[in-house]
Amino acid sequence: MDWLFLLGIAIFFIGLMVSIALHEIGHLVPAKLFGVRVPQYMVGFGPTAWSWRKGETEYGVKWLPLGGYIRMIGMLPPRPGDDPTKLRGTSTGPFQGLIDTAREVAQEEVRPGDEDRVFYRKKWWQKVIIMSGGPAMNFVLAFVFFSILLVGIGLPGYAPIVSPRTHTCVIPAGEQRTECKSTDQPTPAAKAGMKPGDEIVSFNGSPVSSWNDATRQIRSYGAGAVKIGILRDGKPMTLDVTLITQDRPKPDDPATIEKNVGFLGVMPTEVMQKQSMGQVVGYMGELTGRVAVSLVKLPEKMVGVWHAAFSGQERDPEGPVGVVGAGRMGGEILASDMTGVQKYAFFVNLLAGFNLAIGMFNLIPLLPLDGGHIAGGLWEGLKRGYARIMRRPEPAYVDIAKVLPLTYALAFVMIIMAGLLVYADLFNPLRLTG
């Protein structure tokens, strides 16, 4: 196996682990700020690879890079009327037994003097901030990565610079060939002496700001003589060109052929076009909407993953991809023939997209996700606010333990989905290269 492929996988997983570590720091910092005791901060799952202790918290890395966690004491309140410093026997009902066991586990680490350091006794807005810190960190990371990508590197685009791949003859639309025939007529650009590397800067005196701008002016002009301003080796020149009309595919819909549009006969050069910070906000906002739609359609998309895994169907390019699949993409890209800048841009974009998706997924208002705890905190705030307005006694803490059976069911579904993605990513991966 190509060592570059393995290196690409390693680079992705290092970036993923860093993102997970920062996600958990997003929980850890506000938890400590608000006085919650945090016995553990871990990146990964499974057996501990190495760890160290600082103060009251053990920091460490585990062997499976599939997530992370911080352990806060007192996540669940005791049953109403129970002494929070004592444990009680488990009830006989199966669901109530699960709930009582979870309550006992939540209280096991509560030591004398920790009564005000448990999570469940914190103010509702403090709970919301603590649990929102992880997804918020992912959104910050996504914004930073997208800023590096768009502002520092740029997005792939086309510049009005004549590409070396430009044909010197007119090849009719629909013909899949790259070689000229003796019967083909030369393009208007070739007749006028236009060369690869020439940058189109004006069209009949009107400035050309982009390839799309040049295409629009050329196609709308039709046939006839025009003056095209170019830069050749940094020197301005004006070429007299006689355009012809051709049937050509629409730029935004190649399957549709437009009749008798102006034709020059040049191909643009692909470049990395740097964007502004304002465009970063718009770009990330658009992707956020697309990710939200994807999350709504996730059950439907997982059906497609199932068919791809066990029926050999082609993977949906817009379908979900697990960390194994994303790692394979990283390996393929690093081992590909892309330029160094293109590879760097891909990795930055991949990590940005994963952080955005992880942040949004964690905001789903269901336990065990962060969004479930955030929803519990907001509900508690509404209840307490209503009680103050109505001059009623302060209500009890919101008891998220009551939904633990649903939480266990959802966790089971998430494990099945993760396993299915791993299987599909291994045996029918979504490939970026041929």
URKA-V467621 format. One record per residue. N is the residue number from 1. RES is the residue in one letter. OMEGA is omega in whole degrees, 0 to 359 (* if undefined). Layout:
# URKA-V467621
N,RES,OMEGA
N,RES,OMEGA
This chain:
# URKA-V467621
1,M,182
2,D,181
3,W,177
4,L,177
5,F,179
6,L,179
7,L,178
8,G,177
9,I,181
10,A,180
11,I,179
12,F,183
13,F,174
14,I,177
15,G,179
16,L,179
17,M,177
18,V,178
19,S,178
20,I,180
21,A,180
22,L,175
23,H,181
24,E,174
25,I,176
26,G,173
27,H,188
28,L,186
29,V,179
30,P,178
31,A,178
32,K,180
33,L,181
34,F,172
35,G,176
36,V,177
37,R,183
38,V,181
39,P,186
40,Q,169
41,Y,185
42,M,172
43,V,183
44,G,179
45,F,179
46,G,181
47,P,180
48,T,177
49,A,174
50,W,181
51,S,175
52,W,182
53,R,174
54,K,184
55,G,182
56,E,186
57,T,172
58,E,178
59,Y,182
60,G,179
61,V,178
62,K,191
63,W,184
64,L,184
65,P,185
66,L,180
67,G,179
68,G,181
69,Y,161
70,I,180
71,R,177
72,M,181
73,I,174
74,G,177
75,M,182
76,L,177
77,P,174
78,P,177
79,R,179
80,P,179
81,G,180
82,D,171
83,D,184
84,P,179
85,T,183
86,K,178
87,L,178
88,R,182
89,G,180
90,T,178
91,S,184
92,T,179
93,G,185
94,P,181
95,F,179
96,Q,177
97,G,177
98,L,182
99,I,181
100,D,178
101,T,179
102,A,178
103,R,181
104,E,179
105,V,181
106,A,183
107,Q,187
108,E,184
109,E,180
110,V,181
111,R,174
112,P,183
113,G,180
114,D,188
115,E,180
116,D,180
117,R,178
118,V,184
119,F,190
120,Y,182
121,R,179
122,K,178
123,K,185
124,W,182
125,W,175
126,Q,176
127,K,181
128,V,180
129,I,180
130,I,184
131,M,177
132,S,185
133,G,180
134,G,177
135,P,179
136,A,178
137,M,177
138,N,179
139,F,177
140,V,178
141,L,179
142,A,180
143,F,179
144,V,180
145,F,179
146,F,177
147,S,177
148,I,182
149,L,188
150,L,185
151,V,184
152,G,184
153,I,183
154,G,177
155,L,177
156,P,179
157,G,182
158,Y,177
159,A,180
160,P,178
161,I,185
162,V,182
163,S,174
164,P,180
165,R,182
166,T,177
167,H,177
168,T,179
169,C,179
170,V,177
171,I,184
172,P,178
173,A,179
174,G,179
175,E,183
176,Q,177
177,R,181
178,T,181
179,E,178
180,C,175
181,K,180
182,S,181
183,T,181
184,D,177
185,Q,179
186,P,179
187,T,175
188,P,179
189,A,179
190,A,179
191,K,183
192,A,178
193,G,178
194,M,186
195,K,174
196,P,182
197,G,177
198,D,178
199,E,179
200,I,183
201,V,178
202,S,179
203,F,183
204,N,178
205,G,179
206,S,182
207,P,177
208,V,184
209,S,183
210,S,177
211,W,178
212,N,179
213,D,179
214,A,180
215,T,181
216,R,182
217,Q,181
218,I,184
219,R,183
220,S,183
221,Y,183
222,G,181
223,A,177
224,G,182
225,A,178
226,V,173
227,K,182
228,I,177
229,G,181
230,I,167
231,L,178
232,R,183
233,D,178
234,G,182
235,K,179
236,P,177
237,M,175
238,T,180
239,L,173
240,D,186
241,V,175
242,T,181
243,L,172
244,I,176
245,T,180
246,Q,169
247,D,185
248,R,176
249,P,176
250,K,182
251,P,183
252,D,179
253,D,185
254,P,180
255,A,181
256,T,181
257,I,175
258,E,184
259,K,169
260,N,176
261,V,178
262,G,186
263,F,177
264,L,177
265,G,175
266,V,175
267,M,182
268,P,176
269,T,178
270,E,181
271,V,173
272,M,184
273,Q,181
274,K,184
275,Q,178
276,S,178
277,M,176
278,G,178
279,Q,175
280,V,180
281,V,179
282,G,180
283,Y,181
284,M,177
285,G,178
286,E,180
287,L,178
288,T,177
289,G,180
290,R,178
291,V,179
292,A,178
293,V,180
294,S,179
295,L,177
296,V,182
297,K,185
298,L,178
299,P,179
300,E,180
301,K,180
302,M,174
303,V,177
304,G,177
305,V,178
306,W,180
307,H,179
308,A,183
309,A,190
310,F,179
311,S,177
312,G,179
313,Q,180
314,E,179
315,R,177
316,D,180
317,P,179
318,E,182
319,G,181
320,P,177
321,V,179
322,G,181
323,V,178
324,V,178
325,G,179
326,A,177
327,G,177
328,R,177
329,M,178
330,G,178
331,G,180
332,E,182
333,I,182
334,L,180
335,A,183
336,S,180
337,D,178
338,M,174
339,T,179
340,G,180
341,V,180
342,Q,179
343,K,179
344,Y,179
345,A,180
346,F,181
347,F,179
348,V,180
349,N,180
350,L,180
351,L,177
352,A,180
353,G,179
354,F,178
355,N,178
356,L,181
357,A,180
358,I,179
359,G,181
360,M,179
361,F,181
362,N,178
363,L,176
364,I,189
365,P,178
366,L,173
367,L,11
368,P,181
369,L,179
370,D,181
371,G,177
372,G,177
373,H,178
374,I,179
375,A,178
376,G,178
377,G,179
378,L,178
379,W,177
380,E,177
381,G,178
382,L,180
383,K,182
384,R,176
385,G,178
386,Y,180
387,A,179
388,R,180
389,I,182
390,M,179
391,R,178
392,R,178
393,P,180
394,E,182
395,P,179
396,A,176
397,Y,176
398,V,186
399,D,181
400,I,178
401,A,182
402,K,180
403,V,181
404,L,176
405,P,176
406,L,179
407,T,179
408,Y,179
409,A,179
410,L,178
411,A,178
412,F,179
413,V,180
414,M,178
415,I,178
416,I,180
417,M,180
418,A,178
419,G,179
420,L,179
421,L,178
422,V,180
423,Y,181
424,A,180
425,D,180
426,L,190
427,F,174
428,N,188
429,P,172
430,L,187
431,R,178
432,L,180
433,T,183
434,G,*
